[in-house]
Amino acid sequence: MLHLLGVNLPDQKVVSVALTYFYGIGPLTARKICSRLSFHKECKLSELTEGQLNQLSGVLSEMTIENDLKRKVAANVQHLRQIGTYVGKRHAMGLPVHGQRTRGNSVTAKKINGTMLRKYSTVADTAFARQALGLFQAPLSRHQN
């Protein structure tokens, strides 16, 4: 196992596949990195020299990946929630954000957005969620004397 920038990469994987182990690097970006560093398509991590590994770590250190990217995405979602956009309200309510149906298949979105709601719950966020759900004032009873 190769430990590169905090991620364990298996030695016997092709370099373009192993790069997708990083959060924020997909297959297309991995192929672009390999072509930029002139690695052939079937090159495995165990075949790379020390200089090539240093080049690879230099390219990866310039990119926004792993925890920095996660922090950036969370900050963007938090900003959308604070300014009260439609997307921010959908995040706050734990509903799908990108226009999907909610009749029967929004279970995954409710799981993902619900964890974000619980993870970043502060007094201001709770008030924002209540406002988004319309829970600021309890309805008055009709039977008041």
Helices and strands as residue ranges (DSSP letters): E 2-4, E 7-9, H 15-18, G 19-21, H 27-36, G 45-47, H 50-62, H 67-83, H 86-93, H 107-119, H 123-133
